[in-house]
């Protein structure tokens, strides 16, 4: 347990430092979300209908930003080999990395989303659902991201391949997350949040095994 | 399949089998196309019902192709069967082509039938995602240079993505959709009349044989390429 906590704390600290990703992801999230109304037009009624989707897509893109550097730096300088020899199994290492990614990317943007919702004219009654959907769905983004990051380790130009690979796998999160916000806006009861929670639950629980296996293959050369 | 773990035995067996498989494929296509063109026009859809004989088998093969890749990947990871990874890799471009074919023919069918080339419902969206999964899988194989590493990474990716297949299958039940629901494998028997089922199943058999024949050709080519590379490296040493 303490090995997990140590690794988690290390990665979170690294992400918040100068070369880390936390501020960058948040800034990218805001930039994309602001770009949308500038491109689409500022009619409040139109903006309100697309706000949930825009914020969700921006969240996905911001989460994708740091993924190719999730394991690669540690593999390059040998840290991953040392960690693999330690008390924490590779599945635990993958979980710690995914958790640190969520704490430094998913969680901050979930907390910032109400501000963006106001910018995008989302009605107040849907903001709670928006924050809840992001809180439930962003861990799945980090978990699925850890699988794809582990699978694309040491790929040259892996940074371009990773979004293509991960996109079909995280579509359920976007569809159900944005769908939940839309349903809340229209006042319709919807199972979208439950489906999102199910997707998130399964992804978070099972991803360490896939990511751990991929890490094992990457290390065994 | 274990007797074909030896590439040489695989090459010998397929060398003798391929002419027969090609002939069978051609025959099935001839019969299937004849039946498709002589089937009567549907009372609602008219002659456009014939697109079904091209569209539905393509969709069936693209889903079976991905299932095949997933099974081959699992066998490659667990049993370390030497040809499993070759089979998975060579099946992917075929599956991707059939997926694209299904999407295009379905879109062409949708225009006269539903009034639109595309709609973002559960079935069409998850089928488009299947195409993206195929492309990502192919991209991963291309991007990793070491073949053994590429095989393992791609195997994990294929197995993670296989969850899309039941979603495609059941999407027409779970969500409201323009797409046709389950008409063939239903309780109470098929809803489609036999005069349409015969061309459909013949074309499906033809597509399956085409997939199998092309897969074997691709696998033989891959094994030969590997031999050439090895020979070049040995001669350079």
Interface residues (C-beta under 8 A of the other chain):
Chain A: X147 X148 X151 X152 X153 X154 X155 X156 X157 X158 X161 X164 X165 X167 X168 X169 X171 X175 X210 X213 X214 X217 X218 X221
Chain B: X125 X129 X130 X132 X133 X135 X136 X139 X140 X143 X144 X145 X146 X149 X152 X153 X156 X157 X159 X160 X161 X164
